[in-house]
Amino acid sequence: MKLNFFLIFLIGGLVMTVQSQIQPGDLAVVAYNTAGTDSFAWVALRDMPQGTVIHFATACVSNGWFRWGDHIGRSVQPGPLTWTSTNWVKAGSVITWISGTPKCWSEGAISGGAPTLSSTGDQIFAYTGMIVSNSAGRAPWSGDPAQARMVYGLNFANEGWDNVTGGNLITSFIPAGLSVEACTAVHAGNQRNAFYAGPCSGTVSRLLSAISNSSNWVTSVDWINPNQWPVRFGVKSAGTFLIVQ
């Protein structure tokens, strides 16, 4: 009896050390197309159990300030674009979104609006949790995260993030919780289409650093076939998400 209790305690302790809420940098966007059919891809840098929910949003359509109330697909139906894992997703798995295809997501379930990415520059943000719109907020960041958590931001507008002037129609401030230093607010260049082509194996920190290096991206004015995008990463010492909606 004592031995069984000890084993249960030990196993439970190990599980608790592995599992945690989704944190910034637990995924990264690794490809996008704005020419032709809007599409993008991201890699899971931690294991995700069935039922994990992740939302995707763009920056504000005016003033260039990120706002929770302005989501991908807002003009089509209320956003955000949402992905829900229907199976266990291993760290290193690449999930793609391609508008107009039968499933749209390469795996998982969809809800929310379809993405509309600007060919003149845009951002893709990933976050979890509930959102509260605060569209009347002021610079430098007018989002109200409530119970939400920013996870990652990819920028492909102009020369990078705009944290000074308030931005314009295509630029964005860095939302709270993300940073350039932590490689969670990334500028991949200023092209209509691009994909990450750097190292695809390593620790989470090394992969985030490599993905944040714009020289590791292949960019093009023309549409890029998603068959050229990365399909799998090798993530060392990957942990597990708790299911956070």
N, C-alpha and C positions, 0 to 999 in steps of 0.2 A: 504493500500500500504506500509506504513512504517512498519507495523507489518510483512508483508510478506518478506520485505527486511531484517528485523532483523532476522527472522527465517532462511532465506537462508544464511545469514552471519554466524549465530550461527552454523548451520549444517555444512557449509563449513569449519568453524574453527575446529569443532570436527573431521571432516574427516582428515584434515591436521595434527592434533596432533596424529592421530592413524597411518596414513600411513607413511612409510619411506622406503628408499632404503634398500635392503638386507644387513645386517650387519654380522660381524663375530659372530657365535654362534646362528644364527637364525635357524639353523638346526644342527643335530648331527647324525653321523653314529652309529648305534646300533647293527649291526651284520655283519658277513662276513663268507664265506666259500671259501677256496682255494682248498680243496680236492674235487674230483668229479667235479661237475658243479660249475664254479665260480659264486658267488652271493654275494650280500650285501643288507643292508637295512638302511634307515635313517628316522628320525622323523622330521617333520616340527614343529618348536617351535614358529612360527608365522603363521597366516592365509596367504594363497597364492591365489590370484585371478587367474582366467583363463588366460592363456598366460604367466605365470611366467616361466622363463627359467633358469635352473641350469646345470652347466657342472661338470663333474667328471674326475679326472686325477690321475695317480700314480706318484711316484717320477721318477727321471731319471734312465735309465737302465744302466748307467755307472757313476762311481765316487760318486754315492749317493747324488748328488745335485738335488734339485728340479728345474726343468726347464719347462717353458711353452710349449716348443716344444716337450716334451715327454709325450704323453697322453695314457690313457687306450685305447687299441685296435689299437695303431699306426701301428703295424705290419700287421694288417688285412685291415684297411682302415683309412684314416685320421681321427684322433680324434678331439675333445674329445668326450666321451660318453655324450650325452645331454638328459635331461629330460625337457619336456614342459607340464605344467598342461593344461589339456583339460576341466577341471571343477574347481570350487572353492574348494580348499583343506583346510580343517579346521586345526588349530593348534592341534597337538597331533596325527595327521594321520601318519601312518608308510607306507613308500613307499619301495617296494622291487624290486630288480633287480635279475632275475634268467636267466642265459644264456640258450638258446635253447628252452625256452618255447614260446608259440605262440605270446604273447605280450611282453615278457621280463620284462617290467615294470608292476607292479601290477595295476597301473593306470597312465595315462598320455601318451604322445607321445615320440617316440625314434628317435634320429638321432645320427650320429657319429659311432665310432667303438665299437665293443664288448669288454668287460673288460677281461684282462688277469692278474690275481693276482698270485703272486709268492708264492708257498707253503713254501719257505724258509724265507719268510719275505717280507713285502711290506707296502705301505701306500695308503690311499684313501683320496684325497683332493676334496673339493667342492668349486666352485667359480662361479661368474657371470661376464658378460661383455665380451668384445673383448680381444683377446690375441695376443701378438707379440712374436714370438720365439726368444730367445737369447741364443742359445745352446752353444755359444762360451764364455759365461760369466764365471766369476770366483767365487770361494767360498767367503763368506759362503752362499750366495744365488744368483743364476745366472738367476733368472726369471726377465722378463720385463713385468709388469702387464698392462701397457698402461691404458686402461679404465676398466680393470678387477678388481675384488675385491675378495680376499680370504675369504671364509666363515667358513670352518672347515677342520681339518686334523686329521685322525686316523692313528696311527702307530702301526704295530704289528711285528716289526723287532727287534731282539737282545734285548738289555737292555733299549732301548728308543731312543730319538732323538740324533743325532750326530751333534753337532755344533762346533766341535773342529778339527777333523782330515780331514774332507772332505768326510768322509763316504766311503762305498764300494758298492758292487752291490745291496745290499738290504736295506741300511740305507738311511736316508735323514736328511738334515737340516730342521729347521722350516721355512717355507716361511714367508716373510714379511706380517704383518697384523694378524698373529696368534700368540698365546702364551700359554705356560703351565699355567701361572698364571690366565689367563682369561678362562681357560678350553676349549679353542678352538683348541689346539694342544695336542692331547690325545694319551697316550701309553696304549694299552689295554692288554699288555703282549706279549708273543712270541710263539703263537701257530698257527697252520694252520687254525683253525676254532674257532669261538667264537661268543657269543651274550651277550648283556647286560641283567642282571637279577635283577637289583636293583629297587629302588622306581620309579614308573611310574606316579606319580602325584606330582605337586608342581609348584612353580614359575620357570621361565626360568633359573634363576641363580642357583636355587637348583638342578634342573634337570641336567644342565650342570656339576655342581660339582659332582653329583652322577655318571654320565656317565663317567667322567674323572677318577674315582676311579677304578683301575683295579681289586680290590677285589669284585666289583659288576659284574664282567664278568664271564661267564661260558666258559671255553676253552676246546678244545679237539684236539687230533691228527687226529681223524677220522671225517668224514663228519657229520655235524649236520643238522637234518631235520629242514627246515625253519618253520615248524609248531610249533617249540619250541621258535621261536623268539618272541619278544614283538610285539603286534598287535595294541596297542593304548596307548596313554599317555594323562593324564589330565593336561593341561597347564593353569595355572592361569594368568589372565591379559594379554592375548595374543593380539597382534596387527595385522596389515595387511601390507603386502608387496606392494610397487609399483611394476609394471611389469618392470623388468630390464633384458635385454638379455645380 
